[in-house]
Amino acid sequence: MQDCVIRVSELNKTFGAKQVLFDLSLDIARGEMVALIGSSGSGKSTLLRHLSGLTRADHPKQDESGHIHVMGDVIQQHGRLSRNVRRHRSKIGYVFQQFNLVGRLSVMENVLLGHLGRIPRWRGACRLFSESEKKAAMTSLTRVGMAEFCDRRASTLSGGQQQRVAIARALTQRAEVILADEPIASLDPESAKNVMDILADINATDKTTVLVSLHQIDYAREYCPRTVALKKGRIHYNGATHSLCDSRLAQIYGAEVAEIVTPLHGDPATFVRQMAMA
């Protein structure tokens, strides 16, 4: 793939006696916005954690397998993290389902943490940030519509507000790739749309590569030109979202198919009936 920024080669992962990823290979090009879908336990979060070096892959049987590269940097290979993984992570923004903010800190302080991968550790430990770094954090907050809350404790915000702060932190980080792990799963529809609008704007305006794990297929159809679907740790579909037909969705989700359709494009009960007839 031309200008590939994420490359995974034959990735395997086992937890105890249970294997959750099987020979998974994936390429994502610069500037893509890709949906990662699949039922609970399909391996979506595990894959994202491997891409950022938060989880180590199994030691491969063959030297050419189990490699993960992001932005040309080796994140891990041969079941070992790169020695420079901390520096490489500075290019990767990670948005968690449960926001991962420090509740006792202010919104501004949380967003300033986005600078940690690019400043000396002692400055980060002492929370010593320059005026230009504070200005960059405020610019990020303004972009996600949260500047007026900069002095509020993060724990006092709603879920949607906290997720926007988490995205502002990734913006402050100057991430070239954003990995979003079900960022709208716990949000109401309006907040979910706001978060997806922001991610889409970052992708379109900054040309930032976005890989977003989603549970509702309608959001994938609305925002992501390409979809990768996992089923039991294997890629079941990888292609244009508009070509992801209902019968394929039924194969991916089975009895859980009603959960993946939101009111964006129709009644879930009607969709389930359509699945039965497909």
VMD Tcl script that draws the C-alpha trace (Angstrom):
set ca {
  {0.00 0.00 0.00}
  {1.36 3.42 -0.97}
  {2.40 5.65 1.96}
  {1.50 3.02 4.55}
  {1.63 4.39 8.13}
  {0.35 1.34 10.02}
  {1.66 -2.08 9.09}
  {0.93 -5.27 11.00}
  {2.45 -8.57 9.92}
  {1.05 -11.94 11.06}
  {0.23 -10.83 14.58}
  {-0.71 -13.48 17.14}
  {-1.72 -13.00 20.77}
  {-2.55 -15.51 23.45}
  {-3.81 -14.81 26.96}
  {-3.21 -17.91 29.06}
  {-4.59 -20.83 27.08}
  {-6.85 -18.67 24.89}
  {-5.62 -17.26 21.59}
  {-7.37 -14.00 20.69}
  {-5.53 -12.87 17.54}
  {-4.59 -15.22 14.69}
  {-1.97 -14.34 12.03}
  {-3.46 -10.87 11.67}
  {-1.96 -8.66 8.95}
  {-3.16 -5.13 8.20}
  {-1.98 -2.04 6.31}
  {-3.47 1.45 6.73}
  {-2.43 4.38 4.54}
  {-1.64 7.91 5.63}
  {-4.75 10.06 6.05}
  {-7.28 7.23 6.14}
  {-10.19 7.14 8.58}
  {-10.89 3.47 9.18}
  {-13.58 1.82 11.30}
  {-12.68 -1.30 13.26}
  {-15.81 -3.32 14.00}
  {-16.70 -6.70 15.46}
  {-18.62 -8.21 18.33}
  {-17.36 -8.13 21.92}
  {-14.32 -10.37 22.27}
  {-13.42 -10.22 18.58}
  {-10.00 -8.68 19.33}
  {-10.56 -4.99 18.51}
  {-9.14 -3.54 21.73}
  {-6.31 -6.08 21.78}
  {-5.25 -5.05 18.28}
  {-5.29 -1.34 19.15}
  {-3.23 -1.95 22.29}
  {-0.63 -3.79 20.23}
  {-0.40 -0.91 17.76}
  {0.54 1.50 20.55}
  {2.86 -0.93 22.31}
  {0.63 -1.26 25.38}
  {0.53 -5.04 24.88}
  {3.25 -7.35 23.62}
  {2.55 -9.91 20.92}
  {3.36 -13.59 21.20}
  {6.92 -14.51 20.33}
  {6.66 -15.54 16.65}
  {7.68 -18.89 15.24}
  {9.08 -17.14 12.18}
  {11.26 -14.03 12.25}
  {9.24 -12.21 9.59}
  {5.97 -12.41 11.56}
  {4.65 -10.41 14.49}
  {6.02 -7.05 13.33}
  {4.20 -3.78 14.00}
  {5.30 -0.51 12.39}
  {3.61 2.87 12.89}
  {4.81 5.97 11.01}
  {7.84 3.97 9.90}
  {8.89 3.23 13.48}
  {9.16 -0.31 14.82}
  {6.74 -0.54 17.75}
  {7.44 -4.21 18.41}
  {8.83 -7.29 16.74}
  {9.69 -10.86 17.75}
  {7.40 -10.45 20.77}
  {9.50 -7.58 22.16}
  {8.78 -3.87 22.38}
  {11.19 -1.47 20.69}
  {13.71 0.16 23.02}
  {12.48 3.49 21.66}
  {8.78 2.73 22.08}
  {8.24 5.70 24.43}
  {9.54 8.10 21.80}
  {7.55 6.37 19.07}
  {4.35 6.63 21.15}
  {4.62 10.42 20.97}
  {3.31 10.11 17.40}
  {0.35 7.95 18.45}
  {-2.69 9.42 20.20}
  {-4.81 6.91 22.11}
  {-8.43 7.71 23.00}
  {-9.88 5.27 25.52}
  {-13.51 4.27 25.98}
  {-13.41 5.43 29.61}
  {-11.55 8.67 28.79}
  {-8.46 7.92 30.95}
  {-8.30 11.43 32.41}
  {-6.87 12.26 35.84}
  {-10.04 13.26 37.66}
  {-8.38 15.41 40.34}
  {-6.54 17.53 37.77}
  {-8.04 20.39 35.83}
  {-9.04 20.10 32.20}
  {-6.01 22.20 31.21}
  {-3.61 20.05 33.24}
  {-4.98 16.90 31.60}
  {-4.50 18.34 28.12}
  {-0.98 19.50 28.96}
  {-0.11 15.85 29.61}
  {-0.16 15.45 25.84}
  {3.27 17.09 25.83}
  {4.87 14.39 28.00}
  {6.28 12.32 25.15}
  {8.09 15.36 23.72}
  {9.60 17.01 26.82}
  {12.21 15.85 29.36}
  {10.81 13.50 31.99}
  {11.81 15.78 34.87}
  {9.70 18.63 33.45}
  {6.74 16.33 33.06}
  {7.13 14.96 36.59}
  {7.19 18.51 37.98}
  {4.41 19.64 35.63}
  {6.56 22.46 34.32}
  {5.18 23.60 30.97}
  {6.25 26.58 28.89}
  {3.90 29.34 27.78}
  {3.99 28.04 24.23}
  {2.98 24.58 25.47}
  {0.11 26.07 27.46}
  {-0.98 28.04 24.41}
  {-0.97 24.88 22.30}
  {-3.13 23.12 24.91}
  {-5.64 26.00 24.90}
  {-5.75 25.91 21.11}
  {-6.61 22.21 21.28}
  {-9.34 22.84 23.85}
  {-10.80 25.59 21.69}
  {-10.89 23.27 18.72}
  {-12.99 20.66 20.57}
  {-15.24 23.29 22.16}
  {-13.94 22.90 25.71}
  {-11.88 26.08 26.29}
  {-14.41 27.55 28.74}
  {-13.95 24.50 30.98}
  {-10.15 24.74 31.17}
  {-10.08 25.36 34.95}
  {-12.70 22.75 35.86}
  {-11.73 19.49 37.52}
  {-11.95 16.71 34.95}
  {-14.08 14.60 37.32}
  {-16.91 17.17 37.18}
  {-17.43 16.85 33.43}
  {-19.98 14.74 31.59}
  {-18.84 11.71 29.62}
  {-19.03 13.51 26.29}
  {-17.07 16.46 27.67}
  {-14.39 14.18 29.09}
  {-13.99 12.45 25.75}
  {-13.53 15.78 23.99}
  {-10.84 16.65 26.53}
  {-9.14 13.32 25.79}
  {-9.14 14.19 22.08}
  {-7.72 17.64 22.88}
  {-4.90 15.87 24.71}
  {-4.13 13.87 21.54}
  {-4.17 17.10 19.52}
  {-1.73 18.71 21.96}
  {0.44 15.62 21.60}
  {0.59 16.41 17.85}
  {-0.27 12.80 17.17}
  {0.08 11.71 13.56}
  {-2.06 8.62 14.18}
  {-5.08 8.46 16.48}
  {-6.26 5.11 17.83}
  {-9.74 5.43 19.34}
  {-11.01 2.42 21.30}
  {-14.83 2.57 21.25}
  {-14.75 6.31 22.09}
  {-18.55 6.68 21.88}
  {-19.66 3.42 23.49}
  {-20.77 5.04 26.77}
  {-22.09 8.30 25.31}
  {-25.57 9.53 24.47}
  {-26.34 9.97 20.74}
  {-25.71 13.73 20.68}
  {-22.39 13.44 22.49}
  {-21.41 10.50 20.28}
  {-22.06 12.55 17.16}
  {-20.00 15.45 18.56}
  {-17.05 13.15 19.22}
  {-17.24 11.54 15.79}
  {-17.55 14.97 14.13}
  {-14.36 16.06 15.90}
  {-12.44 12.95 14.87}
  {-13.63 13.36 11.28}
  {-12.54 17.02 11.27}
  {-9.08 16.10 12.58}
  {-8.80 13.49 9.85}
  {-9.97 15.83 7.08}
  {-8.21 19.01 8.19}
  {-4.94 17.69 9.62}
  {-4.73 14.55 7.44}
  {-4.27 12.59 10.66}
  {-4.74 8.85 10.26}
  {-7.62 7.66 12.45}
  {-8.42 4.06 13.35}
  {-11.59 3.99 15.43}
  {-13.16 0.94 17.03}
  {-16.96 1.14 16.86}
  {-19.80 -1.02 18.09}
  {-22.52 0.66 16.00}
  {-22.22 0.08 12.27}
  {-24.18 3.24 11.38}
  {-21.37 5.43 12.68}
  {-18.90 3.50 10.54}
  {-21.13 4.07 7.53}
  {-21.50 7.76 8.34}
  {-17.85 8.62 9.00}
  {-15.41 5.97 7.77}
  {-14.80 5.22 4.07}
  {-13.07 1.94 4.97}
  {-14.01 -0.74 7.48}
  {-12.04 -3.62 8.94}
  {-14.20 -6.26 10.64}
  {-12.81 -8.79 13.12}
  {-14.43 -12.07 14.05}
  {-12.85 -14.35 16.64}
  {-9.46 -12.73 16.21}
  {-9.34 -12.85 12.41}
  {-10.07 -10.24 9.75}
  {-13.47 -11.14 8.29}
  {-13.82 -8.07 6.06}
  {-11.41 -5.36 4.91}
  {-12.66 -2.89 2.33}
  {-14.96 -0.05 1.42}
  {-17.64 0.57 4.04}
  {-20.33 1.11 1.40}
  {-19.66 -2.42 0.14}
  {-20.17 -3.98 3.57}
  {-23.50 -5.65 2.86}
  {-26.11 -6.67 5.39}
  {-25.57 -10.39 4.84}
  {-21.86 -9.96 5.66}
  {-22.80 -8.03 8.80}
  {-25.06 -10.89 9.83}
  {-22.11 -13.28 9.44}
  {-19.91 -11.03 11.55}
  {-22.36 -10.30 14.37}
  {-24.88 -13.13 14.25}
  {-27.48 -12.84 17.00}
  {-25.93 -9.58 18.23}
  {-26.74 -7.73 15.02}
  {-29.54 -5.69 16.65}
  {-26.98 -4.02 18.93}
  {-24.92 -2.54 16.10}
  {-27.69 -0.48 14.50}
  {-28.51 2.89 15.99}
  {-31.52 5.12 15.24}
  {-29.39 7.07 12.75}
  {-30.75 5.18 9.76}
  {-33.77 3.24 10.85}
  {-35.43 0.90 13.29}
  {-33.25 -1.96 14.62}
  {-36.17 -4.41 14.56}
  {-36.62 -3.80 10.82}
  {-32.92 -4.38 10.26}
  {-33.04 -7.70 12.13}
  {-35.96 -8.85 9.98}
  {-33.93 -7.94 6.90}
  {-31.03 -10.00 8.24}
  {-33.28 -13.03 8.65}
  {-34.37 -12.79 5.03}
  {-30.86 -12.19 3.64}
}
mol new
graphics top color blue
foreach p $ca { graphics top sphere $p radius 0.5 }
foreach p [lrange $ca 0 end-1] q [lrange $ca 1 end] { graphics top cylinder $p $q radius 0.2 }
display resetview
